[in-house]
């Protein structure tokens, strides 16, 4: 009877309020702050939205030679696997000679590999990776509705691994391009592609990192989305159904997915694709310097403060940087007012600048900053920097030089001309602290700390002035290249 009356009266306002108060009082100590509980994301709507825009790409290579080689037709997906992640053909499959009665030197077609892509515009422009179509004589694009088209390669850029192909079709479902700047680490993302030829495969994960440096021109998006051979060129999609990247690479010790994959940011990819569609090639700026990172020890020892900028190791003769007055040993800390936090920032900023335009370089030299005006040139094929010949000079060890483990001598006019420098001293021998720092015979020292060294007398004065209780920064030339080394005090 008591339980019956309780439930009967529980519907009254007074008792309902009392019960609510009891419930709150009882629960509050256990959960003082209720965090918002979120379930796992549902990707079904995204798949329905973006899936029709993702295509399968197969490439064919035409070759002349024996019509039957090896132990038969190798699986094309495994060829792609070993070519992309090992750079070599499938191991354990020996090449065999021609079979009896087989025609020689006949043209034949063989599959090169499989990849993915996505429809960029309704009139048939498709974006993928450059390595997917590299070397292909024929590209076949298959839509999710099973229609197949022969594609024309509009252009491919190996530096960014971005390619655009064109199929003759209209009214196609194009993707929406997202803003990479809004992408956050920890955000859910999804990939659609054809791993191992398994079309329309969906995988998902989170953004693990942004601005991951793995190349000169690309700050990659790192994710833990499962990516395998055949996913290359497929889209990385955010929870708004927008494409934010092109799946391109994985980190692996085994050749298979190990939880780390990389995607090309779409802002970079669109910049490249616009040029490919307009001209079939990508035009990039260059200033003609070889650069390196600035270490923490070097930055502190020369008064830069923190490791930032790009250390100029060499300046190409007659290049825009040379004409602007950039010197080996300079540290470029800004480009057009934009800070260079790490060395790899510089080629991206310069590369994205239109050739012929005028820009400003802010360089740190001898303890101070200065602005230099430079006219950007167009990037050409990489040039090999030759090492200048070294001429033997009789060692001359002064007391100052010996104190830091060096024997040095003045440069001849011919040596200065060879190295294209105004002055410096040549290292004839390096021992103790200098040798431990990595200085070796034949190096040319052009500065001690922030003091320029033009000859032996200036070298001795700079060494005498240096605080040898701390690491002594030495700017030197080794052939055509400049670098900083630190001579540390003896312990």
C-alpha positions as CSV (number, residue, x, y, z in Angstrom):
1,X,0.0,0.0,0.0
2,X,2.8,2.4,0.8
3,X,4.5,1.7,-2.6
4,X,1.1,2.1,-4.4
5,X,0.4,5.4,-2.7
6,X,3.9,6.7,-3.5
7,X,3.6,6.1,-7.2
8,X,0.1,7.4,-7.2
9,X,1.2,10.7,-5.7
10,X,4.4,10.9,-7.7
11,X,2.5,12.7,-10.4
12,X,1.6,15.6,-8.2
13,X,3.6,18.8,-8.7
14,X,4.8,19.0,-5.1
15,X,6.1,15.5,-4.9
16,X,7.6,15.6,-8.4
17,X,9.7,18.7,-7.4
18,X,10.8,17.0,-4.2
19,X,11.9,13.9,-6.2
20,X,13.8,16.1,-8.6
21,X,15.6,17.8,-5.7
22,X,16.5,14.4,-4.2
23,X,17.8,13.2,-7.6
24,X,20.0,16.3,-8.1
25,X,21.3,16.1,-4.6
26,X,22.2,12.5,-5.0
27,X,23.8,12.8,-8.4
28,X,25.7,16.1,-8.1
29,X,28.6,14.8,-5.9
30,X,29.3,12.0,-8.3
31,X,29.4,14.2,-11.5
32,X,30.2,17.8,-10.5
33,X,30.7,18.9,-14.1
34,X,28.8,17.1,-16.9
35,X,31.0,17.0,-20.0
36,X,29.3,16.9,-23.3
37,X,29.0,13.3,-24.5
38,X,29.5,12.8,-28.2
39,X,29.1,9.6,-30.1
40,X,31.3,8.4,-32.9
41,X,30.7,10.2,-36.1
42,X,28.4,8.8,-38.8
43,X,30.0,9.0,-42.2
44,X,27.1,7.7,-44.2
45,X,25.9,11.1,-45.4
46,X,29.4,12.1,-46.4
47,X,29.8,8.9,-48.4
48,X,26.6,9.6,-50.2
49,X,27.5,13.2,-50.8
50,X,31.1,12.8,-52.0
51,X,31.2,9.2,-53.2
52,X,29.8,9.9,-56.7
53,X,32.7,12.4,-57.3
54,X,35.5,9.8,-56.5
55,X,36.9,7.9,-59.5
56,X,39.2,5.0,-60.1
57,X,42.2,5.6,-62.4
58,X,44.0,2.8,-64.3
59,X,47.1,3.5,-66.4
60,X,48.4,1.5,-69.4
61,X,51.9,1.5,-70.8
62,X,52.6,0.5,-74.4
63,X,55.9,-1.2,-75.0
64,X,57.7,-3.1,-77.7
65,X,59.4,-6.3,-76.8
66,X,58.8,-9.9,-76.0
67,X,55.0,-10.6,-75.6
68,X,55.5,-13.0,-72.8
69,X,58.0,-12.3,-70.0
70,X,58.3,-13.5,-66.4
71,X,55.9,-16.1,-65.0
72,X,52.8,-14.6,-66.5
73,X,50.8,-11.4,-65.9
74,X,51.7,-10.0,-62.5
75,X,49.0,-8.5,-60.4
76,X,48.8,-4.8,-61.3
77,X,47.9,-3.7,-57.8
78,X,51.0,-5.4,-56.4
79,X,53.1,-3.8,-59.1
80,X,51.8,-0.4,-57.9
81,X,52.5,-1.4,-54.3
82,X,56.2,-2.2,-54.8
83,X,56.8,0.6,-57.3
84,X,55.3,3.3,-55.1
85,X,56.6,2.2,-51.7
86,X,59.8,0.3,-52.5
87,X,60.8,1.9,-55.9
88,X,61.4,-1.6,-57.4
89,X,59.5,-4.4,-59.0
90,X,58.0,-7.3,-57.2
91,X,60.9,-9.3,-55.7
92,X,61.3,-13.0,-56.3
93,X,59.9,-12.9,-59.9
94,X,62.9,-13.5,-62.3
95,X,62.9,-12.1,-65.8
96,X,62.8,-14.9,-68.3
97,X,63.8,-15.0,-72.0
98,X,61.4,-15.3,-74.9
99,X,59.3,-18.4,-75.2
100,X,59.6,-20.5,-78.4
101,X,57.4,-19.4,-81.3
102,X,56.6,-16.1,-79.6
103,X,56.8,-13.0,-81.8
104,X,59.6,-10.6,-81.0
105,X,59.4,-6.8,-80.8
106,X,55.6,-6.6,-81.0
107,X,53.9,-3.6,-79.5
108,X,51.8,-4.6,-76.5
109,X,49.9,-3.0,-73.7
110,X,50.3,-3.8,-70.0
111,X,48.7,-2.3,-66.9
112,X,51.0,0.0,-65.0
113,X,49.0,0.5,-61.9
114,X,45.9,1.7,-60.2
115,X,45.1,4.9,-58.3
116,X,42.3,7.2,-57.4
117,X,41.1,10.7,-58.2
118,X,38.2,13.0,-57.8
119,X,36.1,15.2,-60.1
120,X,37.2,18.8,-59.8
121,X,34.7,20.4,-62.3
122,X,31.4,19.3,-63.8
123,X,33.0,19.4,-67.3
124,X,35.4,16.6,-66.7
125,X,38.6,17.9,-65.0
126,X,39.9,15.2,-62.6
127,X,42.6,15.7,-60.0
128,X,45.0,13.0,-58.9
129,X,48.7,12.4,-58.0
130,X,51.4,13.0,-60.5
131,X,53.0,9.6,-59.7
132,X,49.7,7.9,-60.6
133,X,49.9,9.0,-64.2
134,X,53.7,9.4,-64.6
135,X,54.9,7.4,-67.6
136,X,51.4,6.3,-68.7
137,X,50.6,6.0,-72.4
138,X,46.9,5.7,-71.7
139,X,44.8,6.8,-68.7
140,X,41.4,5.2,-68.0
141,X,39.0,6.9,-65.6
142,X,36.1,4.8,-64.2
143,X,33.2,6.6,-62.5
144,X,31.2,5.1,-59.6
145,X,28.3,4.5,-62.1
146,X,30.7,2.2,-64.0
147,X,31.1,4.6,-67.0
148,X,34.7,4.5,-68.3
149,X,36.5,7.2,-70.2
150,X,39.9,7.6,-71.8
151,X,41.5,10.6,-70.2
152,X,43.9,13.2,-71.5
153,X,46.7,14.3,-69.2
154,X,46.4,18.0,-68.9
155,X,49.6,18.4,-66.8
156,X,51.5,16.9,-63.9
157,X,53.8,18.5,-61.4
158,X,56.3,16.1,-59.8
159,X,57.5,18.6,-57.1
160,X,54.0,18.7,-55.5
161,X,52.8,15.3,-56.9
162,X,49.7,16.9,-58.3
163,X,48.2,16.0,-61.7
164,X,45.1,17.0,-63.7
165,X,43.5,14.8,-66.3
166,X,40.5,15.6,-68.5
167,X,37.6,13.3,-69.6
168,X,35.0,14.2,-72.2
169,X,31.9,14.4,-70.1
170,X,29.5,17.0,-68.8
171,X,27.2,17.4,-65.8
172,X,29.5,15.5,-63.5
173,X,29.2,15.7,-59.7
174,X,32.2,17.9,-58.7
175,X,33.6,18.0,-55.2
176,X,33.4,21.0,-52.8
177,X,36.9,22.3,-51.9
178,X,37.4,23.1,-48.2
179,X,39.4,25.7,-46.4
180,X,42.6,24.0,-45.1
181,X,43.2,26.9,-42.7
182,X,40.0,25.8,-40.8
183,X,41.3,22.3,-40.5
184,X,42.2,21.4,-36.9
185,X,44.4,18.7,-35.4
186,X,42.2,16.0,-33.9
187,X,39.4,16.7,-36.4
188,X,37.7,13.7,-38.0
189,X,38.4,13.1,-41.7
190,X,37.5,10.5,-44.2
191,X,39.2,9.0,-47.4
192,X,37.6,7.4,-50.4
193,X,39.7,5.5,-52.9
194,X,40.7,2.2,-54.6
195,X,43.3,0.5,-52.3
196,X,44.6,-2.5,-54.2
197,X,42.0,-1.9,-56.8
198,X,39.1,-2.2,-54.4
199,X,37.0,0.6,-55.7
200,X,34.9,3.0,-53.5
201,X,36.6,1.9,-50.3
202,X,36.0,4.3,-47.4
203,X,38.4,4.7,-44.4
204,X,38.4,7.3,-41.6
205,X,40.5,8.7,-38.9
206,X,41.7,12.1,-37.5
207,X,44.1,14.8,-38.4
208,X,47.3,13.9,-36.6
209,X,49.3,17.0,-37.5
210,X,49.4,19.9,-39.9
211,X,52.4,21.6,-41.7
212,X,54.4,18.4,-41.6
213,X,57.6,18.9,-43.5
214,X,58.4,16.1,-45.9
215,X,59.3,18.1,-49.0
216,X,60.5,21.4,-50.4
217,X,57.2,22.7,-51.6
218,X,54.6,20.9,-49.5
219,X,53.6,21.2,-45.8
220,X,51.6,17.9,-45.6
221,X,48.5,17.1,-43.6
222,X,49.3,14.0,-41.5
223,X,46.4,11.7,-40.6
224,X,45.9,8.2,-39.2
225,X,43.4,7.4,-42.0
226,X,44.2,4.0,-43.5
227,X,45.9,4.6,-46.9
228,X,47.3,1.9,-49.1
229,X,48.5,1.6,-52.7
230,X,45.6,2.6,-54.9
231,X,44.4,5.3,-52.5
232,X,46.9,7.6,-54.1
233,X,45.2,10.6,-55.6
234,X,41.9,10.2,-53.7
235,X,40.3,12.9,-51.6
236,X,40.7,13.6,-47.9
237,X,37.3,14.9,-46.8
238,X,36.3,16.8,-43.7
239,X,33.0,16.4,-41.8
240,X,31.4,19.1,-43.9
241,X,31.8,17.0,-47.0
242,X,34.6,19.2,-48.4
243,X,37.9,18.0,-49.9
244,X,40.8,19.3,-47.8
245,X,43.6,17.2,-49.2
246,X,44.9,14.6,-51.8
247,X,46.0,11.4,-50.2
248,X,49.6,10.9,-51.5
249,X,52.0,9.1,-49.2
250,X,52.4,6.8,-46.2
251,X,55.2,6.3,-43.7
252,X,56.0,2.6,-43.5
253,X,58.8,0.2,-42.6
254,X,56.9,-2.7,-44.0
255,X,55.4,-1.3,-47.2
256,X,51.9,-1.4,-45.7
257,X,49.9,1.1,-43.7
258,X,51.3,1.7,-40.2
259,X,49.0,4.4,-38.9
260,X,50.7,7.4,-40.6
261,X,49.6,8.9,-43.9
262,X,50.1,12.2,-45.6
263,X,47.8,14.3,-47.8
264,X,48.6,17.3,-50.0
265,X,46.7,20.4,-48.7
266,X,44.1,21.5,-51.2
267,X,45.1,25.1,-51.2
268,X,48.5,24.1,-52.5
269,X,46.9,21.6,-54.9
270,X,44.4,24.1,-56.3
271,X,47.2,26.6,-56.9
272,X,49.1,24.0,-58.9
273,X,46.0,22.8,-60.8
274,X,45.1,26.3,-61.9
275,X,48.5,26.6,-63.6
276,X,48.3,23.1,-65.1
277,X,44.9,23.8,-66.6
278,X,46.0,27.2,-67.9
279,X,49.4,26.3,-69.4
280,X,50.1,22.6,-68.8
281,X,53.0,23.4,-66.5
282,X,53.8,25.1,-63.2
283,X,55.9,28.3,-63.1
284,X,57.8,28.8,-59.9
285,X,60.1,31.6,-58.6
286,X,63.7,31.2,-57.6
287,X,66.4,33.4,-56.2
288,X,69.5,31.1,-56.6
289,X,70.6,30.2,-53.1
290,X,71.4,26.9,-51.4
291,X,70.1,26.9,-47.8
292,X,70.2,25.0,-44.5
293,X,68.5,25.1,-41.1
294,X,69.7,27.4,-38.4
295,X,70.5,25.5,-35.2
296,X,69.7,26.7,-31.7
297,X,73.4,26.9,-30.7
298,X,74.3,29.0,-33.8
299,X,71.3,31.3,-33.3
300,X,72.3,32.0,-29.7
301,X,76.0,32.4,-30.4
302,X,75.6,35.0,-33.2
303,X,72.8,37.0,-31.4
304,X,69.9,35.8,-33.6
305,X,68.1,34.8,-30.4
306,X,66.1,31.8,-31.6
307,X,66.6,29.3,-34.4
308,X,64.8,30.8,-37.3
309,X,65.3,31.7,-40.9
310,X,67.3,30.0,-43.7
311,X,71.0,29.9,-43.6
312,X,72.5,30.7,-47.0
313,X,75.2,28.2,-47.7
314,X,75.9,29.4,-51.3
315,X,74.8,32.0,-53.7
316,X,74.7,31.1,-57.4
317,X,76.8,33.5,-59.5
318,X,74.6,35.9,-61.5
319,X,71.4,34.8,-59.8
320,X,68.8,37.2,-58.4
321,X,70.2,36.7,-54.9
322,X,73.7,37.5,-56.1
323,X,72.5,40.7,-57.8
324,X,70.6,41.7,-54.7
325,X,73.7,41.4,-52.6
326,X,73.0,38.2,-50.6
327,X,76.1,36.6,-49.3
328,X,76.9,33.1,-48.2
329,X,76.5,33.0,-44.4
330,X,73.5,35.4,-44.4
331,X,70.4,34.2,-42.6
332,X,67.2,35.1,-44.5
333,X,64.6,35.8,-41.8
334,X,61.8,37.4,-43.8
335,X,60.5,37.3,-47.4
336,X,58.2,40.2,-48.3
337,X,57.6,40.8,-44.6
338,X,56.6,37.2,-43.9
339,X,58.7,35.5,-41.2
340,X,60.8,32.5,-42.2
341,X,60.4,30.2,-39.2
342,X,62.3,27.3,-40.7
343,X,64.4,26.9,-43.8
344,X,61.8,25.0,-45.8
345,X,59.5,28.1,-45.6
346,X,61.7,30.0,-48.0
347,X,61.4,27.8,-51.1
348,X,57.7,27.7,-50.7
349,X,57.3,31.4,-50.4
350,X,59.7,32.1,-53.3
351,X,58.3,29.3,-55.4
352,X,54.8,30.7,-55.1
353,X,55.9,34.2,-56.2
354,X,55.4,35.1,-59.9
355,X,58.7,35.3,-61.8
356,X,59.6,38.8,-62.7
357,X,58.1,40.3,-59.6
358,X,60.2,42.4,-57.1
359,X,60.4,41.2,-53.5
360,X,62.2,42.1,-50.3
361,X,64.6,39.8,-48.4
362,X,65.4,40.6,-44.8
363,X,68.8,39.1,-43.9
364,X,70.6,38.8,-40.6
365,X,74.3,39.5,-41.2
366,X,77.1,40.3,-38.6
367,X,74.7,40.8,-35.8
368,X,72.3,43.1,-37.6
369,X,69.4,43.0,-40.1
370,X,69.1,44.6,-43.5
371,X,66.6,44.6,-46.3
372,X,67.6,43.6,-49.9
373,X,65.5,44.0,-53.0
374,X,65.4,41.0,-55.3
375,X,63.8,40.3,-58.7
376,X,62.4,36.8,-58.7
377,X,63.5,34.6,-61.6
378,X,61.8,31.4,-62.9
379,X,62.9,28.1,-61.5
380,X,64.8,25.9,-63.8
381,X,66.4,22.5,-63.6
382,X,68.5,22.0,-60.5
383,X,72.2,22.8,-61.0
384,X,75.0,20.9,-59.4
385,X,77.4,23.1,-57.4
386,X,81.0,22.2,-58.1
387,X,83.5,22.3,-55.3
388,X,86.3,24.8,-55.9
389,X,89.8,23.3,-56.2
390,X,92.0,23.7,-53.1
391,X,95.6,24.9,-53.4
392,X,98.2,23.9,-51.0
393,X,99.6,26.8,-48.8
394,X,102.3,26.4,-46.2
395,X,100.7,26.4,-42.7
396,X,101.1,29.4,-40.5
397,X,100.0,29.1,-36.9
398,X,99.7,32.3,-34.9
399,X,99.2,32.2,-31.1
400,X,95.6,33.3,-31.5
401,X,94.8,30.6,-34.1
402,X,96.6,28.0,-32.0
403,X,94.4,28.9,-29.0
404,X,91.3,27.6,-30.7
405,X,93.1,24.7,-32.5
406,X,93.8,26.3,-35.9
407,X,96.6,27.0,-38.3
408,X,95.5,29.5,-40.9
409,X,97.0,31.5,-43.8
410,X,95.9,34.4,-46.0
411,X,94.2,33.7,-49.3
412,X,95.8,34.4,-52.5
413,X,94.0,36.6,-55.1
414,X,93.5,33.6,-57.2
415,X,91.8,31.7,-54.4
416,X,89.5,34.6,-53.7
417,X,88.6,34.8,-57.3
418,X,87.9,31.0,-57.4
419,X,85.7,31.2,-54.4
420,X,84.1,34.5,-55.4
421,X,84.7,36.0,-52.0
422,X,86.3,39.3,-50.9
423,X,88.5,37.9,-48.1
424,X,89.0,35.3,-45.5
425,X,91.7,32.9,-44.1
426,X,92.4,29.4,-45.3
427,X,92.5,26.6,-42.7
428,X,95.8,24.8,-43.0
429,X,95.3,22.5,-40.0
430,X,92.6,21.9,-37.4
431,X,93.2,20.2,-34.0
432,X,91.5,20.0,-30.6
433,X,88.4,22.1,-30.4
434,X,88.4,23.2,-34.0
435,X,88.7,19.6,-35.2
436,X,85.9,18.5,-32.8
437,X,83.7,21.3,-34.3
438,X,84.2,19.7,-37.7
439,X,86.5,22.3,-39.2
440,X,89.0,20.7,-41.6
441,X,92.0,21.6,-43.8
442,X,90.9,23.6,-46.9
443,X,88.0,25.4,-45.2
444,X,88.0,29.2,-45.5
445,X,86.9,31.2,-42.5
446,X,85.1,34.4,-43.3
447,X,83.8,35.4,-39.9
448,X,84.4,34.8,-36.2
449,X,81.1,35.5,-34.4
450,X,79.7,38.6,-36.0
451,X,83.1,40.0,-37.0
452,X,84.0,39.7,-40.6
453,X,87.5,38.3,-41.3
454,X,89.2,39.6,-44.4
455,X,92.8,38.5,-43.8
456,X,95.1,37.0,-41.2
457,X,95.4,40.2,-39.2
458,X,91.7,40.6,-38.9
459,X,91.3,36.9,-38.0
460,X,93.7,37.3,-35.1
461,X,92.0,40.4,-33.8
462,X,88.6,38.7,-34.0
463,X,89.8,35.6,-32.1
464,X,91.4,37.8,-29.4
465,X,88.1,39.6,-28.9
466,X,86.0,36.4,-28.8
467,X,84.8,35.1,-25.4
468,X,86.4,31.6,-25.4
469,X,84.6,30.6,-22.3
470,X,81.6,30.2,-24.6
471,X,81.2,28.4,-27.9
472,X,82.8,30.5,-30.6
473,X,80.7,30.6,-33.8
474,X,82.8,30.4,-37.0
475,X,81.3,31.1,-40.4
476,X,83.3,29.3,-43.0
477,X,83.2,28.4,-46.7
478,X,83.8,24.8,-47.8
479,X,84.1,24.9,-51.6
480,X,81.0,26.8,-52.8
481,X,79.0,26.2,-49.5
482,X,78.9,28.3,-46.3
483,X,78.0,27.0,-42.9
484,X,78.4,27.9,-39.2
485,X,80.4,25.7,-36.8
486,X,80.9,26.2,-33.1
487,X,84.3,25.8,-31.5
488,X,83.5,24.8,-27.9
489,X,85.8,25.6,-24.9
490,X,87.9,22.7,-23.6
491,X,86.4,20.9,-20.6
